[in-house]
Amino acid sequence: MNDPRKVYAEMAHSWRIMFLWRGARQCSIRGEKIGLFIDGANLFATSKALGFDIDFRKLLDAFRKRAYLLQANYYAVLVEDQEPSSLRRLIDWLDYNGYQVVPGSLGRRKVKGNIDVEMAIDAIEMSRTVDHLVIFSGNGCFTNLVAALQRRGCKVSVVSTMATRPPMISDELRREADHFIDLVKLRGEISREHSENASSAGENGVGEYILDAGGSEA
C-alpha cells in the first residue's frame, strides 16, 4: 500500500511543475507581436516612488529585444495654453523616436479619466493586430479593459510595482492580468543613471523634463 505522505508529496510536486510551466508560458513574449500602452502620469508616479528616472530609448530597446514591437503609445495629459515646456520637450522627443504620443488637451482642467478612455479604445482596436498588450499602469480602472482584451484572445501584461507601501498597482488589476511585471525588475535595463550629464540625458530623451512625464509641473 502506498504511503499517503509520499503520494501527497508527488502530487504537490506535479502541481508545482505545472504551475511553473503555465507561468513560464504566460510571461514569455518572444516571437509575439506586441503593443505598449503607457499611462504617462501613472508611470511617472511609479518610477518616482521607486527613486529612478526612465530612459525611454532603453525602454523601447528592452521590449524590441524580447518581441516584435508593433507600436508604443504614450498617453499624456496637457493643459491648453499652460503646457510646461519640459513636458513639451519630452513629448516632442517621444514623437520623433518611436512613440505614438496621445496628448489629452482638456482646456484649463486636467481630467485624467479622458485619457483612460482613449487608452481603452485604442487598446481594443489594437487587439485585432497584436498577440500581447503591455500596459504600463497600476490603475484599477483598467481591470475591465484587461478582461475585455482577454476575451478577444489577446494576452495582457501589466507593468507597475508592489515594492512600495502601499503598492502602486491595484490588486484587482494585478490578478486579472495574464502576467504582472514589477518595474523594479526592469530598472537595470530602462533606468537613466543619475551620473549622466544633461547633454547625454537630452540625447536619450530623458533629461530633467522627465519629471513632467505625467503632465504635472516640476
N, C-alpha and C positions, 0 to 999 in steps of 0.2 A: 504494500500500500504506500502510495506516495506521501511524503511528508508535506502537510499543508503549508508549512512555512516556506519550504523550498518551491512549491507550486506558486505561492503568492509572490515570492521574490522574482521568479521567472516571468510572471505576468507583468509585474511592475516594471521590469527591465524592458520587456517588449513594448509596453505602452510608452515608456520614456523614449525609446528609439524612434517610435512612430511620431511622437510629438516633435522631437528634434528634426526629423526629416521633413515634417509638414512646415515647421518654422523656416528651415533652410530653403524650401521651395518658395515660400511666401515672400521672403526678403530678397530673393535673387531677382535682379532686373537685367542681367546680362542678356544681350540679344533682343531685348524688348524695345518697342517704340514707346518713348515716354514723353510726358509733358510736365513742366514745372509751373506751379501756381504759387506765387509769393505774395503773402499778405504783408506789405511793407511795414505797416505800423506794428503788427504783431511780431514780425521777425526782428525789428529794431529793439522792441522791448525785451525780447528773449535774449538776444545777444548782449544787450546792455546788462541784464541781470546776471549773465554768466561772466561778464567782465572782459569781453573781447569785441573787436570790430570785424566785420565780414569783408573779405576781398571778393567782389562779385565775379571777377575774372576766374579766380580759383574755384569758385562755386560751380560755374559752368563746366570748367575742365574736369572737376570731380565727377560730375554725372555723365559727361561725354565719355569718360574712360569706362564707365560701367554699362552704358546702353546707348541706343540710337536716340539722341535727343532731338525731337521734332520742333519743340517750341518752349520758350521760357517766358512766362508772363509775370510782370511786376506791377502790383496794384498800389497806387499811392493816392493819398488824399491831399488835394491842393485847395487853396482858397483864392478866389479871383481877386486880382489887384493886390494881393498880400502874399505872394509866393516867396518864401525865403530863398535868397539867391543860392544858398548852399544846396537846398533840395533841387533847385532848378539845374544846377551843375550835375548833380548825381543823375537826375532823370535824363539829361542830355547824353551823359556818358553811357548809361544803360541802353539808351535808344540806338546808339551807334556801335554797340559792342555785343550784339547777340540777344538782347532782351526786347520783348514786346511790352512797352510801357503803357499802362492803362491808368491815366490820371483822372481822379474824380474832381471835377470842377463844380463847386457847390455854393457859389455866392460867398457870403461872409460867414457861413457856418460850416463846420466840419461834421458831416453826417457820415460816420463810418459805415452804417448799415447799407448805404447806397453802393459802396464798393463791394461789400459782401454779396449783394445781389448780382452785380456784374460778374464777380468771380464764379458764382454758382452757374449762371447762364453760359459763360464761356467754357466752364468745365464740362457741362452736359454736352455742348456742341463738340468739344474736342474728344470726348469719349468715343466718338464714332471712328476716329482715326488712330488712336493710341491704344497700347495694351495696358499701360500703367500710368497713373497720375500721381505726382508727388506734390502734396500741399504743405507749404511752409506756414503753418498757423496752429495755434493751440485753442482757437476759439470754438467753443462748444456749439455755436450756431451752424457749424459745418457738418454736424453729425448726420443730419438727414440727407445732406448732399452726398456724403460718402456712401450711405446706404443706397441712394438712388443710382450712383455710378456703378456700384457693385451689381445691382440688378440688371444693369446694361452689359454686364460681363467685363467690366473694367476693374483692374486691381488698383487699390489706393494705399499709398503710404503717407503718413503724416510726420512732419518734422517739427519738433518743439523740444521741450525739456521737462524732466522730472527732477532735475538736480537742484532746483530752487525750492524754497519754502515760503509760500505754498508753490506747488508745481505750476508751470506756465501753461500746461495743457489740461483741457477738460478730460475728466476720467471717462465720460461717455464717448468722446471723440476717439480717445486712445483705444478703447475697447472695440469700437466699431471698425476702425481701420484694419486692413489686411496686415499692415506692418507699421510699427512705430519706430522712428529713427530719432534718437536723442541727439540734439545739436551738439552736445558735449563731445560725442564720438566723431563728429566731423570737424571739430575745431582745428586739429592738426593739419587738415587739408585746405580749409577755407578761411582761416583767420589771417588778418593783417597784423604783422608783427609791429609792435609799438616802436621798435628801433628804426623802422623805415623812415626816411626823411620825407618832407612834404612833397617834394617833386616826384619821388618814387610812388608815393601814395596816390598822387594825382594821376599818374600813368596807369595805375591799376584800377582807377575809378572808385577809389575808396579813401579819399582824403578826409580831412576833418568834417566835411559835409556829410559823411556817412551818418553822423549823429542825427541828421534830419531825415533819415530814410523813411521814417514813419509819418512825416508830414508835420512834425512839431518843431518849433524853433528851439535852437540850442540855447 
